[in-house]
């Protein structure tokens, strides 16, 4: 089980804590929480239990005080505990991230959600206390730290410090990824009408940004957003081609984004809407991107799990300037808080490899062998989605992986989960296989490792025995080693 620590128990930290407890308690364990020390333990428990935006928490969180916040020291920052059911989570108050004793509590991953330690140098200070991986819950400031958005560019363990960017970026990036992959984007701009945040003022007061100095609940406040630029960190070919502005509006959460994009292909509202409908049904975007044709307003989407909800009724083509597609409205349900989404697939157990098996198994095939087998489920790991899936398919999932690259841990999880569901239902799975590339065979190997108890060597050996031309490359073997370590725990 993955042990998680939280540094910064404000909006993002508390909502991440709620989500982890309510939806992922079997996969992650909160091992320690570091707070600002501005309240005793009872105060932090109260703010978890009662939330103006997301209402009363479904679980009861209790507190146990060891010492008052002003009595903590660098050597002993423990204030007390939060208790949820049988779990007892240490609550700390240490202002220096280098002095937080993550190692003492066995923490693997730290969610850095203070909003203060957003440079690589500051975030890496958590390593001194024993943290192995640090996720910055905001756009990173300077340095060479990767930005990763679930469903767009999945983290593959390249570094021990990464950024999950902002809530708006998590909403925009999957939508831009779909538009760009289907139609190509020449340039784009966005405007977000965004709920106000706690760096604004309730009453007019001092602020270096004189617009943000004004009362948040009484004004529409024009300001900047880094969401467009952050999106191009996840889709590098759009750098310099995407920008945006923001309007902070008097709602506490539930935001909307208007995207205007010049597309490379002539298209229509119907074609663009269909692209989003198909993406919402793709396992890659499950829980990330949804669509709606209902006449919704901002309060209707508060509390929804998805990063983005595309409103199909609000798109409009800007004639006669094809291929301009403007005013694609996207509802952003998560406001400033629910940025950390942990996604896992379920465990299974049955596999067959080879074109000689055509009922209830996994076929690692070439496209010319596809139609003869009565396949109902296809996994496509090509870099580009070359053609529409056949109508006879019941499930089609595109997990794009570049030539010579490896599927990400999330793609291994998703792919093996799809195989499991199909095999249990007695359906044949077609894993799209291309000579000279080990992308698809590596997903089958992950399935063998995870569900059949194979070692990496045995899984690779079986695949190469059945399909000698399906060579799993070193980059994929290294990713599989990490995958095997994860599922052996």
C-alpha positions in Angstrom: 0.0 0.0 0.0 1.3 3.4 -1.0 2.0 5.7 2.0 1.2 9.3 1.4 2.1 12.5 3.3 0.5 15.9 3.0 2.3 19.2 3.5 -0.2 22.0 3.7 -3.6 21.2 5.0 -5.5 24.0 3.3 -8.1 23.6 0.5 -6.1 21.2 -1.7 -4.6 19.2 1.2 -7.9 18.6 2.9 -9.9 17.7 -0.2 -7.1 15.4 -1.3 -7.4 13.8 2.1 -11.1 13.4 1.8 -10.9 11.8 -1.6 -8.2 9.4 -0.5 -10.2 8.3 2.5 -13.5 8.0 0.7 -12.4 6.5 -2.7 -8.9 4.9 -2.4 -8.5 3.7 1.2 -7.6 0.2 -0.1 -4.7 1.6 -2.2 -3.3 4.4 -0.3 -2.6 5.2 3.4 -2.1 8.7 4.8 0.9 8.3 7.0 1.4 11.9 8.2 0.0 15.4 7.7 2.0 18.6 8.2 0.0 21.7 8.9 0.8 25.4 9.4 0.3 25.0 13.1 -2.3 27.8 13.1 -4.9 25.7 14.9 -5.0 22.8 17.4 -5.8 19.3 16.1 -9.5 19.7 16.9 -9.6 22.7 14.5 -8.2 20.7 11.6 -10.6 17.8 12.3 -13.5 20.2 12.2 -12.5 21.6 8.8 -12.2 18.1 7.4 -15.7 17.2 8.7 -17.4 20.4 7.6 -16.8 22.0 4.3 -18.8 24.9 2.8 -18.2 23.7 -0.8 -18.5 20.0 -0.5 -20.6 19.8 2.6 -20.3 17.4 5.6 -17.8 14.6 5.1 -19.2 11.1 4.9 -16.7 9.7 7.4 -16.2 10.9 11.0 -12.8 12.4 11.7 -11.8 12.7 15.3 -8.8 14.4 16.9 -6.4 13.6 19.7 -4.2 16.4 21.0 -0.6 15.6 22.2 0.5 19.2 22.6 -0.5 22.7 21.6 0.8 24.1 18.3 3.0 26.6 20.1 4.7 23.8 22.1 6.0 21.9 19.1 9.8 22.0 18.4 12.0 21.1 15.4 12.9 17.9 17.1 9.4 17.0 18.0 6.8 18.6 15.6 4.0 16.2 16.6 0.8 18.0 17.7 -1.5 15.0 17.9 -3.5 12.7 15.6 -6.5 12.6 13.3 -8.5 9.4 13.7 -10.7 7.9 10.9 -12.1 4.5 11.8 -9.2 2.4 12.9 -6.6 4.7 11.2 -4.6 7.1 13.4 -2.7 9.8 11.4 0.0 11.9 12.9 -0.6 15.7 12.7 2.6 17.8 12.6 3.5 21.5 12.6 6.9 22.1 11.0 7.4 25.2 8.8 10.7 23.9 7.3 10.1 21.1 4.7 13.6 19.8 5.2 12.8 19.1 8.9 9.5 17.2 8.4 10.3 13.6 9.5 8.6 11.8 6.6 10.9 8.8 6.9 9.9 8.3 10.5 6.3 7.6 9.3 7.3 5.6 6.2 6.0 8.2 3.7 6.6 7.3 0.1 4.9 10.2 -1.7 4.4 13.8 -0.4 1.7 16.1 -1.7 3.2 19.5 -1.5 0.1 21.7 -1.3 1.1 24.7 0.7 1.5 26.9 -2.4 4.8 28.1 -1.0 7.4 25.5 -2.0 6.8 25.4 -5.7 10.4 25.7 -6.9 12.4 22.5 -7.5 14.9 23.5 -4.8 12.2 24.1 -2.2 10.2 21.0 -3.1 13.3 18.8 -2.9 13.8 19.7 0.7 11.2 17.1 1.5 13.8 14.5 0.5 15.9 15.4 3.5 13.2 14.1 5.7 12.8 10.8 3.8 10.2 11.6 1.1 10.8 9.5 -2.1 8.5 11.4 -4.5 7.2 14.9 -4.2 4.0 16.1 -6.1 3.7 19.9 -6.3 -0.1 20.7 -6.5 0.5 23.9 -8.4 2.5 25.0 -11.5 6.2 24.8 -10.8 8.2 28.0 -10.7 11.5 27.7 -12.6 13.8 24.7 -12.9 13.5 21.5 -14.9 10.5 19.9 -13.3 8.0 18.0 -15.4 4.3 18.8 -15.5 2.1 15.7 -15.6 -1.7 15.6 -16.2 -3.6 12.3 -15.9 -5.0 11.3 -19.2 -2.5 13.5 -21.2 1.1 12.7 -20.3 1.3 10.2 -17.6 4.2 10.2 -15.1 6.6 7.3 -15.7 8.9 7.8 -12.7 11.4 10.0 -14.5 12.0 12.2 -11.5 11.4 12.5 -7.8 9.8 15.9 -8.1 6.9 16.6 -10.4 4.1 19.1 -10.8 0.4 18.3 -11.2 -0.1 21.9 -12.2 -3.4 23.8 -11.5 -7.0 22.8 -11.4 -7.7 24.8 -14.6 -4.8 23.0 -16.4 -6.2 19.6 -15.3 -9.5 20.7 -16.9 -8.1 22.2 -20.1 -5.3 19.8 -21.0 -7.4 16.7 -21.7 -9.8 18.7 -23.9 -6.9 20.3 -25.9 -5.3 16.8 -26.2 -8.5 15.5 -27.8 -8.8 18.4 -30.2 -5.1 18.3 -31.2 -5.0 14.5 -31.7 -8.2 14.5 -33.9 -8.0 17.7 -35.8 -4.6 19.4 -35.1 -4.3 22.8 -33.5 -2.6 25.7 -35.3 -3.2 28.1 -32.4 -5.7 28.5 -29.5 -6.8 30.8 -26.7 -8.9 30.3 -23.6 -10.9 32.5 -21.2 -11.8 30.9 -17.9 -14.6 32.3 -15.6 -13.2 30.9 -12.4 -14.5 30.8 -8.9 -12.7 33.1 -6.4 -9.8 31.6 -4.4 -8.4 32.3 -0.9 -5.7 34.5 -2.2 -8.4 37.1 -2.9 -9.9 39.5 -0.5 -13.4 39.4 1.1 -13.3 43.2 1.4 -11.2 45.7 -0.6 -7.7 45.5 0.8 -4.1 45.7 -0.2 -2.7 43.5 -2.9 0.1 43.9 -5.4 -2.5 43.1 -8.1 -4.9 46.0 -7.7 -7.8 44.1 -9.3 -7.3 41.2 -6.8 -7.3 43.9 -4.1 -11.0 44.2 -4.6 -13.8 42.3 -2.9 -14.0 38.8 -4.4 -17.7 38.1 -3.8 -18.8 41.4 -5.2 -16.8 41.7 -8.5 -15.8 40.1 -11.7 -12.1 40.4 -11.5 -10.0 40.2 -14.7 -6.7 38.5 -14.0 -4.1 36.1 -15.5 -4.0 32.4 -15.8 -1.1 30.1 -16.5 -3.3 27.2 -17.5 -2.7 27.5 -21.2 1.1 27.7 -20.9 1.0 24.8 -18.4 -1.0 22.8 -20.9 1.8 23.2 -23.4 4.2 21.7 -20.9 2.2 18.5 -21.4 1.7 18.9 -25.1 5.1 20.5 -26.1 4.3 20.9 -29.8 1.8 23.6 -28.9 4.3 25.8 -27.0 4.0 29.4 -28.1 0.6 28.6 -29.7 -1.8 28.7 -26.7 -2.5 31.4 -24.2 -5.4 32.6 -22.0 -7.0 35.0 -19.6 -9.1 34.6 -16.5 -12.1 36.2 -14.9 -12.5 35.6 -11.2 -16.3 35.5 -10.6 -18.4 35.5 -7.4 -18.9 31.8 -7.0 -17.1 29.6 -4.5 -16.4 26.7 -7.0 -17.6 25.5 -10.4 -15.9 27.2 -13.3 -16.2 27.4 -17.0 -13.6 27.7 -19.8 -14.2 29.0 -23.3 -11.7 27.8 -25.8 -11.2 29.3 -29.3 -9.0 27.1 -31.5 -7.8 27.4 -35.1 -7.8 23.8 -36.3 -5.7 22.3 -39.1 -8.6 20.3 -40.5 -12.0 21.6 -41.8 -14.6 20.3 -39.4 -18.0 20.9 -37.9 -19.7 21.2 -34.5 -21.1 17.6 -35.0 -17.6 16.2 -35.7 -16.0 17.9 -32.8 -18.8 16.8 -30.4 -18.4 13.3 -31.7 -14.7 13.4 -31.0 -15.4 14.3 -27.4 -18.2 11.7 -27.0 -15.7 9.0 -28.3 -13.0 10.3 -26.0 -15.3 10.2 -23.0 -16.0 6.5 -23.7 -12.2 5.7 -24.0 -10.7 4.1 -20.9 -7.8 6.6 -21.1 -10.2 9.4 -20.2 -12.4 7.4 -17.9 -13.0 9.6 -14.8 -11.1 12.5 -16.5 -13.3 13.8 -19.3 -17.1 13.6 -19.6 -19.7 15.2 -21.9 -23.1 16.7 -21.4 -25.9 18.0 -23.6 -28.0 19.1 -20.7 -28.6 22.9 -19.9 -26.3 22.9 -16.9 -25.0 25.8 -14.8 -22.0 25.9 -12.5 -23.6 24.6 -9.3 -24.8 21.4 -11.2 -21.2 20.1 -11.6 -19.9 20.8 -8.1 -18.6 17.6 -6.6 -18.3 15.7 -10.0 -15.2 13.5 -10.2 -14.1 14.4 -13.7 -11.5 17.0 -14.5 -13.5 18.4 -17.4 -17.2 18.2 -18.6 -17.5 19.3 -22.2 -20.9 21.0 -22.8 -21.9 19.7 -26.3 -24.7 22.3 -26.6 -22.4 25.3 -26.5 -20.0 24.7 -29.4 -20.2 27.0 -32.4 -18.3 27.2 -35.7 -17.0 30.6 -36.7 -18.1 30.7 -40.4 -16.8 31.4 -43.0 -13.4 31.2 -41.4 -13.1 27.4 -41.4 -11.4 25.6 -39.8 -11.9 27.9 -36.8 -13.7 26.2 -33.9 -14.7 28.5 -31.1 -16.6 28.7 -27.9 -16.1 25.1 -26.7 -17.4 25.4 -23.2 -15.9 23.1 -20.6 -17.3 22.9 -17.1 -14.5 22.6 -14.4 -16.1 20.9 -11.4 -13.2 20.6 -9.0 -12.5 24.2 -8.2 -9.3 24.7 -6.2 -8.8 21.4 -4.4 -9.6 18.1 -6.0 -6.4 17.9 -8.1 -5.1 14.6 -7.0 -6.9 11.7 -8.4 -5.6 8.2 -7.8 -6.7 5.7 -10.4 -6.3 1.9 -10.1 -7.5 -1.1 -12.0 -8.7 -4.4 -10.6 -6.9 -7.7 -10.4 -7.6 -10.6 -12.7 -6.3 -14.0 -13.7 -6.5 -15.7 -17.2 -4.5 -15.2 -20.4 -3.9 -16.8 -23.7 -1.5 -15.6 -26.3 -1.6 -16.4 -30.0 -3.8 -16.4 -33.0 -4.7 -20.0 -32.5 -7.1 -19.1 -29.7 -10.2 -17.2 -30.6 -12.7 -17.3 -27.7 -12.2 -15.7 -24.3 -8.6 -14.8 -24.3 -5.9 -12.3 -25.2 -4.6 -12.2 -28.8 -1.3 -10.5 -29.6 -1.8 -10.2 -33.3 -1.2 -8.3 -36.5 -4.0 -6.4 -38.1 -4.5 -8.9 -41.0 -5.3 -11.6 -38.5 -7.9 -9.5 -36.6 -11.2 -10.0 -38.4 -11.1 -13.8 -38.4 -11.2 -14.1 -34.7 -14.5 -12.6 -33.6 -12.7 -10.0 -31.5 -14.9 -7.8 -29.3 -12.2 -5.8 -27.4 -9.3 -3.9 -28.8 -6.3 -2.2 -27.2 -4.5 0.2 -29.5 -1.1 1.3 -28.3 -0.1 3.1 -31.5 1.1 6.7 -31.3 -1.7 7.8 -33.6 -5.2 6.5 -33.9 -5.1 5.7 -37.6 -8.7 4.6 -38.2 -12.0 4.3 -36.6 -12.6 1.1 -34.7 -14.8 -1.6 -36.4 -18.5 -1.4 -35.5 -18.5 -5.0 -34.1 -16.2 -4.0 -31.3 -17.8 -3.7 -27.8 -14.8 -2.0 -26.3 -12.1 0.1 -28.0 -9.3 1.8 -26.0 -6.5 3.9 -27.4 -3.5 4.2 -25.2 -1.1 6.3 -27.3 2.6 5.4 -26.8 5.3 6.8 -29.1 7.5 4.5 -31.1 10.4 3.3 -28.9 8.8 4.5 -25.7 7.1 2.5 -23.0 3.5 2.5 -21.7 3.1 4.4 -18.5 2.2 2.8 -15.1 -1.3 4.1 -15.6 -1.5 2.6 -19.1 -0.2 -0.8 -17.8 -3.0 -0.6 -15.1 -5.7 0.4 -17.6 -4.7 -2.1 -20.3 -4.5 -5.1 -17.9 -7.8 -4.0 -16.3 -9.5 -4.1 -19.7 -8.0 -7.5 -20.5 -9.4 -8.8 -17.2 -12.9 -7.5 -17.7 -13.0 -9.0 -21.2 -11.6 -12.4 -20.4 -13.9 -12.8 -17.4 -16.8 -12.1 -19.8 -15.5 -14.7 -22.3 -14.6 -12.1 -24.9 -11.5 -12.1 -27.1 -9.1 -9.2 -26.7 -7.0 -7.9 -29.6 -3.8 -6.2 -28.5 -2.7 -4.2 -31.5 0.8 -5.4 -32.4 3.3 -3.8 -34.8 6.5 -5.4 -35.9 9.6 -3.9 -34.3 7.8 -2.3 -31.4 7.3 -3.7 -27.9 4.6 -1.4 -26.7 1.7 -3.9 -27.0 3.6 -7.0 -25.9 4.8 -5.1 -22.8 1.1 -4.6 -21.8 0.5 -8.3 -22.2 3.7 -8.9 -20.1 2.3 -6.6 -17.4 -0.9 -8.7 -17.4 1.1 -11.9 -16.9 3.1 -10.3 -14.1 0.2 -8.8 -12.3 -2.4 -11.5 -12.7 -0.6 -14.8 -13.3 2.3 -14.3 -10.9 4.9 -14.5 -13.7 8.4 -13.1 -13.2 9.5 -10.4 -15.7 11.8 -12.9 -17.4 9.1 -15.6 -17.7 6.5 -13.2 -19.0 8.9 -11.8 -21.7 10.0 -15.4 -22.5 6.4 -16.6 -23.0 5.6 -13.7 -25.3 8.7 -14.0 -27.4 8.1 -17.8 -27.7 4.5 -17.2 -29.0 5.5 -14.1 -31.1 9.2 -14.1 -31.8 9.0 -10.9 -33.7 7.4 -9.1 -30.7 10.5 -7.8 -29.1 10.1 -6.1 -25.8 12.7 -3.3 -25.6 14.9 -2.3 -22.7 12.9 0.9 -22.0 9.8 -1.3 -21.7 11.6 -3.9 -19.5 12.7 -1.2 -17.1 9.1 0.1 -16.9 7.9 -3.4 -16.3 10.5 -3.9 -13.5 9.0 -1.0 -11.7 5.5 -2.3 -12.4 6.4 -5.7 -11.0 7.8 -4.1 -7.9 4.6 -2.2 -7.4 2.3 -5.2 -7.6 4.6 -7.5 -5.6 4.1 -5.3 -2.5 
